[in-house]
Amino acid sequence: MENNPKKDKRRVVVGLSGGVDSSVAAWVLKEQGYDVVGMFMRNWHDTTGTLSGDCPWYDDRVFAELVAKKLDIEFHFIDLSEQYRERVVDYMFAEYGRGRTPNPDVLCNREIKFDAFLKAALELGADYVATGHYCKTDTVVSPADGRTYHRLIAGDDPNKDQSYFLCQLNQEQLAKALFPIGNLEKPEVRRIAAEQGLATAERKDSQGICFVGKVDLPIFLQQKLAARPGGAIIEIPADWARYADAEHDPYAPYVYRESDGTKVGEHNGAHFYTIGQRKGLNVGGKPEPLFVIATDVAANIIYVGMGERHPGLYRPGLRIRPDEMHWIRPDLAPEAGDTAPREYLMRIRYRQPLQRATLRVDADGWGVIDFAEPQRGITAGQFAAWYAPDGELVGSGVIDA
């Protein structure tokens, strides 16, 4: 029988994206002795709304193939565009149509990279899949039930930590996931790529929507969401009386009416705007910039406030629906009837510094988050993620309103 040393190696399929991070991830794994396979995903090829020259998938594939050739590893190509449209982009359209702001990158990781891609990798005989995310994993035996659990931990580079984008992964997915560059900082990754002669060493990092790239959002959304021109932009004064209403629900956004402010312009559709947005309002002549503080999709109205400290931009807390509460570490979830608040470090958007907060699960199963300091731009549809002090990402949930 022919001796095949690779039979004794653990097989890892790396999602080669054509970028430097996944390239170095593949190199690290090969150096560690894994049987490494590269696979490139084609997830999007519709250029509607995509800014010129941004994120062409065919260029990415060429770079991925060059890296695979340099590392002398197998290379495969898979088209997951149908799954991506159904499970990420259609969800994105639906959320914007409801006046919410989704995070497609979080959905892409949960539904595509660590589901559809993982299944394809397992069909190639993979023991694990790997990506170039800046985060780490390990295992721990829980004192709660004595079982072994996989932990998702923030990456060592504070400027590149991408654990937030993985906040919806579960134990089954983490059991098959490797993140080889989580202990490296970006300059070190660039240096390794250059030393190894990888074609991606100087390639710019991708930006914008996962696998779609930077887009003109209104144009992109108009594939399925029609423009609604003539909608009113209503400016709400900073001294609006109900900001001082002690009976206002601190976990709910303020609800405005047209009569509460002054019309200062018009727009082409409230569903094209999100809380905290500054650009695209086309309203001038103000001492300070205007920011979106609320949208009413049904009435096609945008409410704005002047200045970064406008009270309409800030809230002290938020809620998460019971069916949207997700515990990466299910052993750390409160038991039924336990409504005591627990202290966590919280993040409500990527790159946001971690914020001190408490999380409790009320008697009806809702997650209730109270921040130590009011938070700017809490946005329905985005994900709140909670971390332990040591950097472990414990759970997450979709912000309800």
GUVO-818963 format. One record per residue (C-alpha): x, y, z. Coordinates in pm, whole numbers. Layout:
      px      py      pz
       X       Y       Z
...
***
This chain:
      px      py      pz
       0       0       0
     129     346     -89
     242     544     213
      43     866     242
     169    1077     536
    -128    1312     502
    -358    1036     629
    -225    1095     977
    -270    1473     964
    -574    1667    1069
    -725    1824     760
    -819    2193     766
   -1005    2379     493
    -913    2747     501
   -1150    3007     359
    -904    3184     131
   -1061    3522      55
    -781    3673    -150
    -677    3890     144
    -365    3888     359
    -530    3761     679
    -662    3432     541
    -337    3385     347
    -127    3403     662
    -380    3184     845
    -316    2913     584
      61    2955     622
      43    2931    1002
    -161    2610     984
      79    2452     738
     370    2543     965
     184    2373    1250
     167    2050    1051
    -195    2046     939
    -304    1909     603
    -418    2245     465
    -669    2295     184
    -767    2633      44
   -1121    2704     -70
   -1251    3027    -220
   -1618    3121    -183
   -1802    3307    -453
   -2091    3458    -263
   -2187    3766    -460
   -2147    3884    -817
   -2423    4140    -865
   -2264    4486    -907
   -2587    4683    -852
   -2505    4967    -615
   -2144    4854    -571
   -1895    5138    -589
   -1677    5117    -901
   -1384    4881    -872
   -1466    4761    -525
   -1446    4396    -418
   -1447    4221    -761
   -1472    3854    -672
   -1270    3739    -974
    -965    3939    -861
   -1003    3793    -513
   -1008    3442    -658
    -689    3505    -855
    -507    3619    -541
    -643    3320    -346
    -514    3082    -613
    -173    3252    -615
    -146    3203    -240
    -250    2838    -263
      11    2779    -532
     282    2950    -330
     197    2742     -22
     165    2427    -233
    -180    2339    -103
    -495    2211    -270
    -729    2478    -401
   -1105    2454    -446
   -1375    2693    -562
   -1734    2693    -439
   -2028    2908    -542
   -2251    2987    -242
   -2419    3289    -397
   -2767    3135    -385
   -2736    3058     -15
   -2586    3401      50
   -2874    3579    -122
   -3140    3373      55
   -2989    3376     403
   -2807    3709     422
   -2909    3957     153
   -3282    3881     159
   -3276    3914     537
   -3095    4245     496
   -3360    4377     257
   -3641    4262     489
   -3486    4433     791
   -3431    4764     612
   -3788    4744     484
   -3904    4727     848
   -3700    5033     941
   -3430    4829    1115
   -3055    4818    1047
   -2917    4464    1015
   -2555    4353    1039
   -2496    4131     735
   -2140    4043     840
   -2266    3871    1157
   -2524    3681     951
   -2262    3589     691
   -2047    3421     953
   -2337    3236    1115
   -2515    3130     797
   -2241    3102     533
   -1882    3072     657
   -1963    2847     952
   -2263    2669     805
   -2281    2637     425
   -1903    2664     383
   -1842    2434     681
   -2068    2167     532
   -1881    2188     201
   -1551    2158     385
   -1668    1850     574
   -1753    1690     239
   -1385    1737     148
   -1289    1540     455
   -1207    1838     676
   -1166    1804    1049
   -1181    2183    1087
   -1240    2502     896
   -1026    2812     946
   -1056    3180     864
    -843    3490     903
   -1051    3642    1181
    -867    3817    1461
   -1002    3616    1754
    -915    3306    1954
   -1074    2992    2095
   -1001    2747    2372
   -1193    2496    2582
   -1295    2495    2946
   -1472    2255    3179
   -1773    2435    3321
   -1819    2424    3698
   -2193    2457    3633
   -2242    2116    3472
   -1897    1956    3437
   -1909    1961    3057
   -1642    2090    2820
   -1729    2410    2632
   -1559    2603    2354
   -1482    2965    2435
   -1470    3250    2182
   -1214    3509    2291
   -1120    3853    2160
    -808    3870    1943
    -481    4004    2083
    -478    4303    1845
    -722    4552    2003
    -742    4745    1677
    -844    4440    1474
   -1040    4218    1716
   -1323    4065    1510
   -1491    3851    1774
   -1802    4072    1752
   -1867    3948    1397
   -1874    3591    1531
   -2114    3664    1817
   -2385    3434    1679
   -2177    3117    1652
   -2275    2816    1859
   -2084    2536    2029
   -2113    2300    1730
   -1966    2562    1498
   -1685    2659    1736
   -1591    2294    1776
   -1492    2292    1408
   -1340    2643    1391
    -974    2749    1397
    -854    3110    1403
    -477    3086    1346
    -390    3458    1357
    -588    3555    1668
    -269    3593    1869
    -101    3816    1609
    -124    4188    1541
    -188    4319    1193
     167    4451    1128
     303    4107    1216
      61    3945     971
     176    4181     697
     539    4108     781
     488    3731     764
     309    3760     429
     596    3967     286
     864    3732     420
     686    3431     270
     637    3605     -65
     258    3584     -55
      87    3782    -331
    -156    3934     -81
     111    4093     142
      32    4450      31
    -334    4407     -62
    -572    4650     104
    -823    4514     352
   -1174    4466     218
   -1440    4709     338
   -1815    4736     327
   -2068    4452     331
   -1924    4102     364
   -1861    3964      10
   -2045    4258    -149
   -1803    4542     -74
   -1861    4913     -37
   -2199    5013    -172
   -2417    5315    -233
   -2674    5181      12
   -2990    5347    -132
   -2904    5223    -482
   -2820    4877    -352
   -3143    4856    -152
   -3354    4975    -445
   -3307    4631    -600
   -3604    4536    -381
   -3707    4845    -185
   -3861    5121    -393
   -3768    5482    -332
   -4036    5696    -166
   -3950    6056    -257
   -4104    6352     -80
   -4071    6219     274
   -4031    6485     541
   -3715    6547     746
   -3832    6680    1082
   -3586    6845    1319
   -3657    6782    1688
   -3523    7048    1927
   -3282    6943    2202
   -3523    7076    2467
   -3816    6865    2345
   -4034    6835    2655
   -4058    6457    2667
   -3681    6416    2705
   -3741    6518    3066
   -4032    6275    3113
   -3933    6050    3402
   -4198    5796    3301
   -4038    5728    2962
   -3939    5363    2917
   -3556    5376    2929
   -3527    5064    2711
   -3741    5200    2427
   -3663    5467    2167
   -3843    5799    2183
   -4153    5822    1963
   -4193    6150    1776
   -4472    6317    1580
   -4443    6568    1295
   -4586    6837    1521
   -4297    6789    1766
   -4049    6961    1536
   -3989    7161    1220
   -3963    7037     863
   -3613    7112     732
   -3599    6903     415
   -3715    6599     222
   -3573    6253     150
   -3628    5957     -83
   -3729    5691     166
   -3707    5652     543
   -3596    5288     505
   -3267    5410     352
   -3158    5577     678
   -3034    5455    1013
   -3000    5594    1365
   -2696    5816    1407
   -2653    5874    1033
   -2514    6211     933
   -2439    6186     563
   -2703    6193     292
   -2949    6430     457
   -2861    6723     228
   -2975    6983     477
   -2744    7281     518
   -2734    7612     698
   -2717    7467    1050
   -2462    7567    1319
   -2393    7196    1381
   -2450    6880    1174
   -2785    6703    1182
   -2807    6336    1285
   -3090    6086    1235
   -3249    6016    1574
   -3552    5815    1458
   -3725    5688    1145
   -4092    5617    1079
   -4105    5384     779
   -4486    5364     774
   -4526    5743     756
   -4200    5787     558
   -4059    6044     803
   -3704    6095     928
   -3650    6272    1259
   -3318    6449    1311
   -3143    6634    1590
   -2865    6892    1571
   -2525    6812    1718
   -2347    6502    1844
   -2480    6554    2198
   -2846    6578    2102
   -3041    6383    2369
   -3235    6191    2105
   -2915    6008    2012
   -2867    5859    2361
   -3039    5585    2559
   -2949    5418    2889
   -3053    5068    2794
   -3209    4826    2546
   -3410    4505    2521
   -3363    4179    2333
   -3655    3950    2245
   -3658    3607    2414
   -3618    3425    2082
   -3321    3648    1990
   -3118    3576    2305
   -2815    3367    2207
   -2565    3221    2452
   -2236    3105    2302
   -2177    2959    2647
   -2516    2805    2729
   -2387    2696    3070
   -2359    3064    3166
   -2719    3149    3076
   -2941    3228    3377
   -3166    2947    3489
   -3542    2994    3463
   -3658    3239    3727
   -3313    3392    3780
   -3369    3760    3703
   -3066    3896    3888
   -2852    4139    3685
   -2504    4025    3585
   -2215    4254    3503
   -2063    4233    3156
   -1866    4441    2911
   -2097    4525    2622
   -2054    4616    2256
   -2340    4730    2029
   -2135    4778    1710
   -1801    4671    1566
   -1499    4870    1690
   -1700    5029    1968
   -1496    5032    2291
   -1640    4786    2541
   -1895    4946    2772
   -1976    4854    3132
   -2331    4722    3164
   -2557    4477    3341
   -2768    4212    3172
   -3069    4044    3325
   -3328    3811    3180
   -3672    3909    3303
   -3956    3676    3397
   -4080    3670    3037
   -3739    3580    2892
   -3649    3924    2757
   -3287    4032    2781
   -3263    4372    2952
   -2936    4564    2929
   -2857    4868    3145
   -2544    5066    3058
   -2330    5245    3314
   -2330    5542    3074
   -2602    5629    2815
   -2511    5492    2473
   -2517    5680    2145
   -2698    5537    1843
   -2863    5225    1984
   -3014    5079    1668
   -3283    4815    1621
   -3159    4520    1416
   -2798    4549    1526
   -2637    4300    1764
   -2549    4358    2127
   -2266    4129    2240
   -2159    4072    2599
   -1809    3986    2714
   -1654    3860    3037
   -1366    4068    3181
   -1108    3825    3036
   -1226    3891    2679
   -1453    3589    2636
   -1760    3661    2425
   -2038    3497    2624
   -2350    3579    2422
   -2535    3817    2195
   -2877    3921    2075
   -3058    4138    1822
   -3151    4479    1959
   -3530    4493    1957
   -3597    4867    1932
***
